[in-house]
């Protein structure tokens, strides 16, 4: 995992946990930074349009996205606790190195 991605995981963990202070010399994550992270790395695939698609998926990826239901474009970064389950799944995938794909 790159240093940048490691910071991203830390930022998401802090947001989901509701941490307001900096930890280990790291500034707290702002809603804008979390939204930017999701938009940059996740939303191209994990969006409501693809997840809620009707009919057979155009690809294996579409079928997987529909099965998992993990749309991240609808996450409100101002209220991360409303999407804690989705963000925890993101954190787990980032931590395991399975996301984002190469």
N, C-alpha and C positions, 0 to 999 in steps of 0.2 A: 504494500500500500504506500502510495506516495505521501510525502509530508503534507501536501495540499489536501489530499483526500483524508488524511488522518485528522487534520484540523476541521474538515467538514464534518466528519463523524462526531468529533468533540462538540462542535457547535450544535449539531442536531440533538445530541444527548442533552446538552445544557438546556436547549429550548423545550424539549419534551419533559424534562424533569422540573422545569420552571425555575431553573437556577438564574439568579439575577446578578450574582457577583462573578468576577473573573476567577478562574482556577488555573493554577500552575502558570501564572504569568500571561494567561490568554484573556483577551477582552471578551466580555459576554457577547453572545450572538444577538444581532438585531433582527427583527422580523424581515427587514429588507434583505439582509445577508442570507437568511434562510430561504426566502422566496427566490433570490437570485441563484442560489445553489441548486434548488429544485428545478428552476427554469433552465439552467445551463446544462445540467447533467441528466435530468430525469424526464421532464415533461414531453420531450419529443416522442417518446414511446408511451410513457405512463400518463395518458390524458383521457379525459372523459369520453371524447369522441371515439377513440379506439376501444376503450373498455366497454362502452355501451353499444358498440356496433351491432347491427342486426344482420342475421344471416351468417353463413360460414365465413370464417376469417380469410382474409386475402393471403395470409401466410401463417406459418406455425407460430410466429411471434404474436400475431393478432389473437390466435386461439388461446395462447398462454395468458395474454393480458386479460382476456375476457374471463378466463377461469379464475385468475387471482383477484380480479376486480380492483387492482391497485392503481387508481387514478390520483395523480399528485397535483394536477393543475387546479383542483378544487380545494386544496388545503389552504386554510386561512392562517398565514404565518403570524398574525396578530393573536390568534387563539389556538395555539398548537395542541392544547389539551383536548380540543374537539376532535382532533385527528391522531391522538396518541397511538392508537393501534396501528394505523398506517405508517406513522413516523418510526415506530419501534421496528416494524418490518424493514423499513429502509435502513435503519441503523444496523440491524442484524446482517443485512445483505452487504452493506458497505464494509462492516467489520470482518466479514468472512471473505471479502475480496471477490464476491460473485457479481457485484455491481460496482460501478458501471462496467459494461463489457468493453473489451479492448477496442 
